[in-house]
Amino acid sequence: MYAEERQQAIAALVGQRGRVSVTDLAEQYGVTTETVRRDLAVLDRMGLIRRVHGGAVPAAALTAIELGTTEREHSHAAEKDRIAKAALDFLPPTGGSVLFDAGTTTARIAAALPGDRELVAVTNSVPIAARLSGHGGVRLHLIGGRVRGVTQAAVGAEALRVLGELRVDVAFIGTNALTIGHGLSTPDPDEAAVKRAMIASAHRVVVVADATKVGREDLLSFGSVHDFDVLVTDTGLLPSVRDELTEYGIEVVAA
């Protein structure tokens, strides 16, 4: 296979899978990792892919466009349902405290809370608070602040002040993107600040994100791979990426 043919094949594979690793490509095409890196450099200059730590993602994967809750609610819905169900295993025992970040996946976890478990629940999400307000076993605390229309999440100084005084057992955190190098990221600075404070407030941090978000990078990092304990995702996660995350001590659950 000529270099041009291999590069075209790599570009197509990146588009199909969403993220590929250098080692996987080297094995698949029977070339060295150095050759693959040169191929990726060529494709990156052509604007066909974007190089990231350890591999490549589609050119459109690096984005600062933030979808609203309506669009995100129906995106990868089946995967999010499975992720939410698996995430329930990380709930604290009865009497414990749990924090829900704003998001469509975290909202699914809140909706699936068992009815026989008494918990203290804290959230900055208007929709999640509305959903939990009728749960008999939940003592609900809604974090105040300016509500962003696009995510329906409370942000700003008031939210940060409250989070700075909290210590919860478990925090379920959503993210727009996740890579080893850039960590957890999101496009909005106020949202990033709140997520960062949520991570700091929790004894255990469980990130919930479908596999399409892994390998993407957004504008602002709000946490590194050292800042969370568990990633609950779906079976679309590449084995090489799972192994890489595990090397950093992260427990990876693919639902």
N, C-alpha and C positions, 0 to 999 in steps of 0.2 A: 504494500500500500504506500503510495506516494504521500509526502507530507501534506499536500493540499487536500488530498482525499481524507486523510486522517483528521485534519482540522475541521473539515466539513462535517465529518461524522461526530466529532466531539461537540461541535456547536449544536447539532441536532439532539444529541444525548442530553446536553444541559437543558435544552428547551423541554424535553420530555420529562426528565426527573426533577428539575427544579434546583438540584445541587449535585455536583459530582466531586469526588476527591481525586487528588493527584495519584495516589497509590492505586485506586480502583481503575483509573484510566490507563496507567502504565501496565497493569496486569491484563486488562482487556485487549489492548492493542499490541502487547508484546514489545514495549519500548521502555527506556529508562525513565525515571521520574524527571530527570533533567530535560529530556526530550519533551515530555508532557508540559513542563513549565514553559518551555519555549513556544510550544503550540498555543498555550493559553495566553501568553504575552501577545502573540500575533492576533489572536481572536479578540483580545481585549482592545488592542489598538484599532481594530476594525469596527468596534462597537457591537460585536455579536454576542459577547459574554462579558461578565465582570469577574475579575479575579478576587477571591477572598482567601482568608487564611486556610491553607491546606487544599484548595480546590477552586471551583468556579460556580457561579450562579448566573441565571439569565440576566441580560442587560437591564431588564425592567425590575429586577429584584431589589436594587438600591433605590429606595423611594422615600419621598417626604410627603406623599399623598395619604391622607388619613380618611378612611371610610367611616361613615356614620354607623350607628348601632343597627339601623334598619338593613343596610347592605350587609353588614357583618353577621347579622342574625341568621341569614340564609346561606352564608358561605361555609362550606365544609360542615354542614349541620350534623350529618351522621357521625363524622369523626369527633366533633365536639360533644355529642351525646355520650359516646364511648369514653372519652377522656373524663367527662364529669363523673360518670359511674365509677371509673377506676380511682379517681381522686378522693372519693368518699372513704377509701381505706386509710387516708391520712388525717381524717378528722380526729380531734382530741377526744378523750373519753367524756362521759357525762360530767357536767360541771366545768368543763374546759372552755377556753375562749378561742374564737376563730375570727380572722379578719378577711373580708372579701374585697379585693380590688374591683374596680369597675370593669365590665367586659361581658361579652356574650357567653364565653366559656365559664367564667366564674359564676355568672347568673344561673347557668345550668346546674352547677354544684349546689348553689343555694336552694334551687327549686327541688333538688333531690334529697335534701336533708331528711334523715329518718325522723319519724314522728315521735319516737320513744326516747330520744336523746335530748337532754336539757343542756343548752349551750348558751354562752354569751357570744353574740354575733355583732361585729363592728363592720361598717361599710361606708364608703363615700359615694356609693352608687344609688341614685334615686330609684331606678327600676328594681334593684336587688332589695332595697329597703322596703319597697311596696310589696314585694313578693314575700318577704320574711315577716312582715308586720302581722300576718294572720297565723303564723306558726306558733302553736301553743307552747312548745318547749323552748322557744328562743327568747332571750332577753336582748332586745335589739337596741343598738346605739348607732345613730346616724351622724356621721361626721359632717359638719357644716362647712360653708364656704361658697365661693362663686361656682355656679354650676355651668360647665361647658356643654353647649348644646350638642356638639358632635358625639360626645361620649356619655352625656348625662351624669358626669362625675363632678363632685365637689372638689375644688382645688383652691390654692391660694394660701395666704398667711394663716387664716383661721384653721384650715385643715392641717397645715403643718404643725401648728401649735398643739393641737389635740394629739396628733400622732406622736409628737415628741414626748408626751406624758404617758403613752401607752406601753404595755408589755403584754403581748398575746401569745398563746401557745403555738398557733399555726396561722400563717398568712398564705392565702391563695392569690397568686399574682399572675396577671396576664401580661403579655408583651406583644408588640408589633413585629419584633424581629429578634433573632438570637444567633450570635456567632461566638466562637472562642475568643477572637481578638477584640471585638467591640462589645461583647457581652449582651445584656438585655438592652433593647433600645426602643425608642418611641419618637414621634416627630414633634411633640409639643413640650416646651420647657416646663410649664406648670404641671402637666401630667407627669413628667419625668421626676420632678421634685417630690411629688406626693408618693409615687411608687418607690422612690429611694427611701423616703421616710417610713413607708410601710415595711420594707425589708428590714430596716434598722429596728423596728418595733417588735419583731417576731423572734421567738426562740427557734422556730423551724419555718423555712420558706419553701413552699411548693409552687413551682411555676407550671402553669397549664397553657399549652400552646399546640396547635396542630402542626404537623411536620412541614407544611409549606412555609412556616415562619422561621424555621431553622435553616441557617445559611444565608439569611437576609440581614441587611444592616440598615437601620434607620438613623435619623439625624443625631439623636441624643442618647447616649448611654446612661442608664440609671442603675446599673449593677453589673458586676463582673461575674465570671463563672465561679468565683470563690464566694459569692454572696448568696447563693441559694443551694438547697440541699437535695431537692427532687425536681425532676422534669417529668411531667405526665404528658405524653404526646400520643400519636397514633402510629400504626404500623408502616406508614410511609417513610419513616425515618430511616436513612441509610445506615446499614450496620457499621460502616466505618466511622460515621459521625457519632453513633451511639458509643462505640468503643472509645472515641476521643473524649467524649464528655465523661465517661466512666473513669478515665484516667485522672480526671480532675476531682474525683471523689463524689461525683453527682450520681445519685440513684436515678436511673432512667426507666420509666414504665411506658411501654408501647401498648396502648389499648386497641 
